[in-house]
Amino acid sequence: MNILVCGGAGYIGSHMVKMLGNKGCNVITFDNLSSGHADAVLSGTLVQGCLSNTQALRDLFQQH
Ligand SMILES: NC(=O)c1ccc[n+]([C@@H]2O[C@H](COP(=O)([O-])OP(=O)(O)OC[C@H]3O[C@@H](n4cnc5c(N)ncnc54)[C@H](O)[C@@H]3O)[C@@H](O)[C@H]2O)c1
């Protein structure tokens, strides 16, 4: 199952990404890294982008 975690490079999101990965989910993290860290994303795919960018969200849903 594909699961999108917005803010997945942050404190709470990175724990969510790790837990979902351990449960076998395919996790897509969407984060602009304004306060998060890429190396905190321990599972799946990190897509860097901002939630205010409509085109980036369209691309995200199309690709995943
Ligand atoms: N060790 C600890 O106990 C500890 C450490 C850090 C934080 N906290 C607590 O956790 C809470 C904060 O954690 P959090 O996970 O909500 O915040 P966070 O800032 O850690 O995570 C938010 C994530 O969202 C991303 N983000 C922000 N705006 C975005 C946008 N427009 N588009 C895409 N991504 C965007 C950021 O880059 C970041 O990765 C606070 O209550 C804080 O006190 C506790």
Ligand as a Chemical Component Dictionary entry (heavy atoms), coordinates in Angstrom:
data_LIG
# 
_chem_comp.id                   LIG 
_chem_comp.type                 NON-POLYMER 
_chem_comp.pdbx_formal_charge   0 
_chem_comp.three_letter_code    LIG 
# 
loop_
_chem_comp_atom.comp_id 
_chem_comp_atom.atom_id 
_chem_comp_atom.alt_atom_id 
_chem_comp_atom.type_symbol 
_chem_comp_atom.charge 
_chem_comp_atom.model_Cartn_x 
_chem_comp_atom.model_Cartn_y 
_chem_comp_atom.model_Cartn_z 
_chem_comp_atom.pdbx_ordinal 
LIG N1  N1  N 0  12.880 15.391 21.176 1  
LIG C1  C1  C 0  11.639 15.858 21.305 2  
LIG O1  O1  O 0  10.923 15.555 22.233 3  
LIG C2  C2  C 0  11.110 16.780 20.245 4  
LIG C3  C3  C 0  11.910 17.135 19.156 5  
LIG C4  C4  C 0  11.357 17.957 18.177 6  
LIG C5  C5  C 0  10.055 18.412 18.301 7  
LIG N2  N2  N 1  9.304  18.069 19.364 8  
LIG C6  C6  C 0  7.904  18.503 19.479 9  
LIG O2  O2  O 0  7.211  17.987 18.360 10 
LIG C7  C7  C 0  6.344  18.998 17.845 11 
LIG C8  C8  C 0  6.787  19.422 16.467 12 
LIG O3  O3  O 0  6.969  18.294 15.645 13 
LIG P1  P1  P 0  6.405  18.299 14.191 14 
LIG O4  O4  O 0  6.771  16.972 13.600 15 
LIG O5  O5  O -1 4.976  18.737 14.206 16 
LIG O6  O6  O 0  7.211  19.533 13.515 17 
LIG P2  P2  P 0  8.543  19.480 12.650 18 
LIG O7  O7  O 0  8.921  20.903 12.377 19 
LIG O8  O8  O 0  9.575  18.599 13.259 20 
LIG O9  O9  O 0  8.053  18.782 11.311 21 
LIG C9  C9  C 0  7.316  19.462 10.342 22 
LIG C10 C10 C 0  7.832  19.006 8.991  23 
LIG O10 O10 O 0  7.027  19.600 7.997  24 
LIG C11 C11 C 0  7.852  20.175 7.005  25 
LIG N3  N3  N 0  7.106  21.294 6.425  26 
LIG C12 C12 C 0  6.761  22.474 7.020  27 
LIG N4  N4  N 0  6.075  23.244 6.171  28 
LIG C13 C13 C 0  5.973  22.545 5.001  29 
LIG C14 C14 C 0  5.369  22.829 3.738  30 
LIG N5  N5  N 0  4.728  23.996 3.486  31 
LIG N6  N6  N 0  5.454  21.898 2.755  32 
LIG C15 C15 C 0  6.094  20.717 2.976  33 
LIG N7  N7  N 0  6.677  20.389 4.165  34 
LIG C16 C16 C 0  6.620  21.302 5.169  35 
LIG C17 C17 C 0  9.122  20.582 7.712  36 
LIG O11 O11 O 0  10.244 20.684 6.874  37 
LIG C18 C18 C 0  9.273  19.448 8.736  38 
LIG O12 O12 O 0  10.015 18.379 8.229  39 
LIG C19 C19 C 0  6.401  20.142 18.816 40 
LIG O13 O13 O 0  5.375  19.966 19.768 41 
LIG C20 C20 C 0  7.781  19.995 19.438 42 
LIG O14 O14 O 0  7.816  20.574 20.730 43 
LIG C21 C21 C 0  9.815  17.241 20.333 44 
# 
loop_
_chem_comp_bond.comp_id 
_chem_comp_bond.atom_id_1 
_chem_comp_bond.atom_id_2 
_chem_comp_bond.value_order 
_chem_comp_bond.pdbx_ordinal 
LIG N1  C1  SING 1  
LIG C1  O1  DOUB 2  
LIG C1  C2  SING 3  
LIG C2  C3  SING 4  
LIG C2  C21 DOUB 5  
LIG C3  C4  DOUB 6  
LIG C4  C5  SING 7  
LIG C5  N2  DOUB 8  
LIG N2  C6  SING 9  
LIG N2  C21 SING 10 
LIG C6  O2  SING 11 
LIG C6  C20 SING 12 
LIG O2  C7  SING 13 
LIG C7  C8  SING 14 
LIG C7  C19 SING 15 
LIG C8  O3  SING 16 
LIG O3  P1  SING 17 
LIG P1  O4  DOUB 18 
LIG P1  O5  SING 19 
LIG P1  O6  SING 20 
LIG O6  P2  SING 21 
LIG P2  O7  DOUB 22 
LIG P2  O8  SING 23 
LIG P2  O9  SING 24 
LIG O9  C9  SING 25 
LIG C9  C10 SING 26 
LIG C10 O10 SING 27 
LIG C10 C18 SING 28 
LIG O10 C11 SING 29 
LIG C11 N3  SING 30 
LIG C11 C17 SING 31 
LIG N3  C12 SING 32 
LIG N3  C16 SING 33 
LIG C12 N4  DOUB 34 
LIG N4  C13 SING 35 
LIG C13 C14 SING 36 
LIG C13 C16 DOUB 37 
LIG C14 N5  SING 38 
LIG C14 N6  DOUB 39 
LIG N6  C15 SING 40 
LIG C15 N7  DOUB 41 
LIG N7  C16 SING 42 
LIG C17 O11 SING 43 
LIG C17 C18 SING 44 
LIG C18 O12 SING 45 
LIG C19 O13 SING 46 
LIG C19 C20 SING 47 
LIG C20 O14 SING 48 
# 
